[in-house]
Amino acid sequence: FCKPIRIFLSAVLSYFIPLLYEIGYYINKIILFPLSKSKCYTYVHKEGSTLKQNTFTKLFLSTFQLSAFTFGGGFVIIPLMQKKFVDELHWIEEQEMMDLTAIAQSSPGAIAVNASILVGYHVAGVFGALITVLGTVLPPLIIISIISFFYTAFRDNVIVNMAMTGMLAGVAAVICDVVITMGKSIFQKKRVLPIIVLFASFVAVRFMKINIILIILICAIIGAVDTLYLGRKGRQA
């Protein structure tokens, strides 16, 4: 009984996976067409780079592993992604990772999922984004499903509560590392405007309790105007 099911599943997967890849390839082409003269290329389309056959496997296993051992929210996964995709695999440059992090933070939804989508698309296009989303979502889905069956035992267990308290301290340290890393990239540019925006945003959120959406929109406008000004200044020079 199991053998026919395995044969059927194998036939279905062998048909749909290449089909999805082809669809993703053409969607990727359509998305990249209006950006063909910009720097918004994926890893596949960079000059001199080739997409290896095991890239999708590495993407899935990397995001699955990171998501399975990441506790404390999306900010914690950012330095782990940087270590994996920037330092180890060399698929993304450090500045690009900071830009992807900023976009993931500014976009609606979970930071970890947003960052995975951006990293997957940057590395391997639309199909890469689908793979990384699957690898990011599966671990918490599996873990939470298991915990839900034993929720009462976990809730009242002293050892589990102590472990959670210890993990909170570790998570706070990792988040501080993310803040220092991203802040360092701002100061390394040695430009006054980004530093002013950084401190002004902190004051607005921490002390003035201004809505974060409004702050993000204002920062985006300032960044766009600054970029246009620098571009115009560079062309005039």
N, C-alpha and C positions, 0 to 999 in steps of 0.2 A: 504493500500500500504506500509505503514511504518513497519507494524508488520512483514511481510515476510522478509523485509530487515534486521530487527533486529535479526530475527531467523537465517538468513543466516550468518550474521556477527558473531553471537555468536557461530555458528557451526564452522566457519572458525577459530576463535580465540581459541576455545577449542581444535581444532586439532593441530594448528601450534605452540601455546605456549609450550605445553609439548614436541613437536618435537624439537623446538629450544633449550629447556632446556636440552634434551638428547644429542643433537649435541654438545652443549656447554660443557656438562659434559665430554664427551669423548675427545673433543679437549683439555680441561683442563688437563685431565689425560695424554695425549700425551705430552703437554708442560711441565708438572711437572715431567715426568718420568726421563729425564736426569738430573733434578735438585733435585732428591729425597734425595740426601745426603747433600744438601746445605740448607741454611736458606730461600730459595725462595719459601716458602709455602704460600698458600692463607689462609684466615681466616677459610675457611671450613676444611682445612687439618691440622690445628694446633691441637696438642694433647689436649684432654679434651674439645674441642669447638664443638658446634653444630650450624648448620645453621637454624635459625628460619624461619617460613613460611613468616613472615612479613618483612624479611630482604630486599627483593627486593623492597617492597613498601617504606620502609624507605630510601633505597638508592635513588630511583627515586625522592621522595618528598624532600629529603635533597638537592640533587644536583639541582633540579628544583628551590627550594627556594633560594639557594645560587646564582645561575646564574641570577635569576630574579631581585635580589636586589644588584648585584655587578656592580659597575660602575668604569671605569678607567683601564680596562685591566686585564690580567690574574694574575698579581702579587697581586691584591687586593683580589682575591678569596682564595689565599693560607692560610692566617691567619684565614679566616672564615672556611675553610675546617678543619684546625687544631683544632679550637674550637669545631666544630661539631663532627668530627670522632675520635679525640684524647681525648678531655676533657669531652665531653658529652656522646658519645656512647661507648667510650673505645674500638673501633675496631682496632685502629692503635696506636702503640707506638710513642712517640714524635720523637725519632731518625729515625724511619722508615718513618715518615712523611717528615722529612728533606731530607732523601735519595730520596723519591719519588719526592719531589720538585726539587731536583737537576737534576734528570733524565728528568722530564717534561720540565725544562728550557733548557736542552741540546739537546732535541729532536726537530725535525722540526715540525712546526705547532703551533697552538694557545696553550699557556701555560695552560689555563683553561681546554681545552678539553684533553690535554695530562695528566694533573693531575687527571682529572676525570676518564680517562681510567685506569690509574695506581691504583687509589684508589678502583675503582669498581672491578678490577681484583684481587687486594690484599684481598678484603673483600669476594667476592663471585664468583671468577673465570671469565670465558669468558662471561657468561650471565650477571654477575654483571657489567662488563665493558660496555656491550651494553646498559644496563639500565642507567648507569651514563652518557654515551655519549648522550643518548636521553634526559635525564633530563637537561643536560647542554646546549644543542643546541636549544631546543624548545623555552625557554624564549626570547633570542635575536631574533630568527626568527619571533616570533609573534610580538614583540615590534617594530622591524624594519619594518615589513610589514605594521603595522598600521601607523607608522610615515611617511612612504613613501607616503601615501595618503594625508597627511597634511604637507608635507615638507616645503612648502612656508610659511605657517602660523607659524610653529615652528621656521624657520630660522629668520624671521623678528620680532618675539615676544620678547619684552624687558625683560619680566619676565622670560621667558625660558632661555635667554642669561645670566641673572643674576644668575639663579639657576645653570647653567652649570659652571659659574665662581666659585661659592661657592663649587660645587662638586669637582672641580679640587684641591682646597685646602685640602679637606678631603681625596681625593685619594692620594695626596702627603704624607699626614700623615700616611696613611695605608701602603704605599710602604716603608716609613722609618721604620715602625714597622717590616715589613718583613725582611728588611736588618739587623736591630738590632738583631732580633730573630735568623736568620741564622748565623750571625757573632758571636753571643754569643756561639752558639754550637761549632764553630771552636775554640774559645779561651778556652772553658771549657775543651777541650781535652789536653791542656797544651803541645802541640807539636809544634816544631819550623817550620817544613816543611809546614803544612797546612797554618800557618799564613803568611809565606813568599809567598806562592802561592796566597793567598788572596790579599795581597798588590801588588804583581807583576802583577796580572791580572787587578787590578784596574788601575794601572799606564799605562799598555799596552793599555787598552780601552780608558781611559780618556785623556791621554796626547800624546800617541804615535799613536793612531788611527789604531791599528792593527786589522785585520779582526777577528771578534768574533769567527768564525768557527775554525780558526787556534788556537786561545787561548783555546777553549774548547777541541780540539784534544790534545794539549800539556798538559793541566791539566789532561785529561783522562789518558794519558800515564804515567804521574808522579804518579797519584793515583794508577794505576795498578802495577807499579814497587814498590811503597811503600807498597802496600798490600802484594805482593809476598814476599818482604823482611821481613815484620813483621811476616808473616806466617811461613817462613823458620826459623826465629829467635825463634819463639815460639816453633817449633818442636824440635829445637836443645836444648832449655832450658828444 
